[in-house]
Amino acid sequence: MNTAFYTSAAVALLATLMVITRRNAMHALLYLIVSLLAVAVVFFTLGAPLVAALEVIIYAGAIMVLFVFVIMMLNPGAGEGDPAARAQLLRACAGPALLALVLLAELVYVLARSGAAPTGPAAVGPKPVAVLLFGPYLLGVELASILLLGALVGAYHLARRSEHSGHEEEEV
């Protein structure tokens, strides 16, 4: 189990380093997805399958798909039909694909060895997390939700202001 933990931690570090050093946003995003998957495997090997599943569903799934959508919308049609661009894309996808294969092989090894979710010092299920979040830590959860609501209102305000300033420039 320690081998799986250290291997996935090394994959997470390497993928995160690649995120920082890539110039192309799409390539960096692929490495970021691999990094988030590696962190999910770290959580899984530590005996927190709920947190690992949430990491995959929320971060690697929903948020990263949104990022991919935004990047694809901002750069439509770049390099379509160009054989050099396709070759570059294949080379760029080789690194994240290789790291993802390492993570997949590691996960298969862990599941085949234990047969179920690994139990570390104490496996944490959803009920104890919910009891803590809505019990003694309720104030922290509410403050975080207010902070997120404030960020949402601020983002709307900034977007609306730039939208209005764009119309004023067109009229002048």
C-alpha positions in Angstrom: 0.0 0.0 0.0 2.9 2.4 0.7 4.2 1.8 -2.8 0.9 2.8 -4.3 0.7 5.9 -2.1 4.2 7.1 -3.0 3.8 6.3 -6.7 0.6 8.3 -7.0 2.1 11.1 -5.0 5.1 11.2 -7.4 2.7 11.2 -10.4 0.8 14.1 -8.8 4.0 16.1 -8.2 5.2 15.4 -11.8 1.9 16.3 -13.4 1.6 19.5 -11.3 5.1 20.4 -12.4 4.1 19.9 -16.0 1.0 22.1 -15.4 3.3 24.9 -14.3 5.8 24.6 -17.2 3.4 24.1 -20.2 2.8 27.1 -22.4 -0.3 25.8 -24.1 -3.3 26.0 -21.8 -4.9 22.9 -23.2 -1.8 20.8 -22.5 -1.5 22.2 -19.0 -5.2 21.4 -18.4 -4.6 17.7 -19.4 -1.8 17.5 -16.9 -4.0 19.2 -14.3 -6.6 16.5 -14.7 -4.0 13.8 -14.3 -2.8 15.6 -11.1 -6.3 15.7 -9.7 -6.8 12.0 -10.5 -3.4 11.2 -8.8 -4.6 13.1 -5.7 -7.8 11.0 -5.7 -5.7 7.8 -5.8 -3.7 9.2 -2.8 -6.9 9.7 -0.9 -8.1 6.2 -1.9 -4.9 4.5 -0.6 -5.2 6.4 2.6 -8.6 4.9 3.3 -10.9 7.7 2.3 -12.8 6.4 -0.8 -15.5 9.0 -0.3 -13.1 11.9 -0.6 -11.4 10.2 -3.6 -14.8 9.8 -5.4 -15.6 13.5 -4.7 -12.2 14.5 -6.0 -12.9 12.7 -9.3 -16.5 13.7 -9.7 -16.2 17.4 -8.7 -12.7 18.4 -9.6 -11.5 16.1 -12.4 -15.0 15.7 -13.7 -17.2 18.8 -13.6 -14.8 21.7 -13.1 -12.2 20.4 -15.6 -14.8 19.8 -18.2 -15.9 23.4 -17.7 -12.3 24.6 -18.1 -11.9 22.5 -21.3 -15.1 24.0 -22.6 -14.0 27.5 -22.0 -10.6 27.0 -23.5 -12.1 25.3 -26.6 -14.5 28.3 -26.9 -11.8 30.9 -26.7 -9.6 29.2 -29.3 -12.0 27.8 -32.0 -10.6 26.2 -35.1 -6.9 26.6 -34.3 -5.0 24.2 -36.4 -7.9 22.3 -37.9 -6.9 19.9 -40.6 -3.2 20.7 -40.2 -1.1 17.5 -40.0 1.6 19.2 -38.0 -0.9 20.4 -35.4 -2.3 16.9 -35.2 1.1 15.4 -34.6 1.8 18.0 -31.9 -1.5 17.2 -30.2 -0.6 13.5 -30.2 2.8 14.3 -28.7 1.2 16.6 -26.1 -1.4 13.9 -25.1 1.3 11.2 -24.7 2.6 12.5 -21.4 -0.8 12.8 -19.6 -1.9 9.5 -21.1 1.2 7.7 -19.8 0.8 9.2 -16.3 -2.9 8.2 -16.4 -2.0 4.6 -17.4 0.4 4.5 -14.4 -2.4 5.6 -12.1 -4.8 3.1 -13.7 -2.3 0.2 -13.2 -1.7 1.3 -9.7 -5.5 1.4 -8.9 -6.0 -2.1 -10.4 -3.1 -3.4 -8.3 -4.6 -1.9 -5.1 -8.0 -3.2 -5.8 -6.8 -6.7 -6.8 -4.6 -6.9 -3.7 -7.2 -5.8 -1.2 -10.5 -6.7 -3.0 -12.2 -3.5 -1.7 -11.4 0.0 -0.6 -8.3 0.0 1.5 -8.8 0.6 5.2 -6.1 2.7 6.7 -6.2 3.7 10.4 -10.0 4.2 10.1 -12.0 4.4 6.9 -14.2 7.5 6.9 -17.7 7.1 5.5 -20.2 9.8 4.4 -22.2 9.9 7.7 -19.4 10.9 10.0 -18.4 13.7 7.6 -21.9 15.0 7.4 -22.3 14.8 11.2 -19.2 16.9 11.6 -19.9 19.4 8.9 -23.4 20.1 10.1 -22.6 19.8 13.8 -19.6 21.5 15.3 -18.3 22.9 12.0 -21.6 24.4 10.9 -20.3 27.9 11.3 -17.3 27.2 9.0 -19.5 25.7 6.4 -21.9 28.7 6.5 -19.0 31.2 6.3 -17.6 29.3 3.3 -20.9 29.4 1.6 -21.2 33.2 2.2 -17.7 33.7 0.8 -18.6 31.7 -2.3 -21.8 33.7 -2.7 -19.8 37.0 -2.4 -17.4 35.7 -5.1 -20.3 34.9 -7.3 -21.8 38.4 -6.9 -18.4 40.0 -7.5 -17.8 38.0 -10.6 -21.2 39.0 -11.9 -20.6 42.6 -11.1 -17.2 42.6 -12.9 -18.6 40.8 -15.9 -21.5 43.3 -16.1 -19.2 46.3 -15.8 -16.9 45.1 -18.6 -20.0 44.4 -20.7 -21.3 47.9 -20.2 -17.9 49.5 -20.9 -17.7 47.5 -24.2 -21.0 49.0 -25.4 -19.9 52.5 -24.5 -16.8 52.2 -26.5 -18.8 51.1 -29.6 -21.2 54.0 -29.4 -18.4 56.7 -29.2 
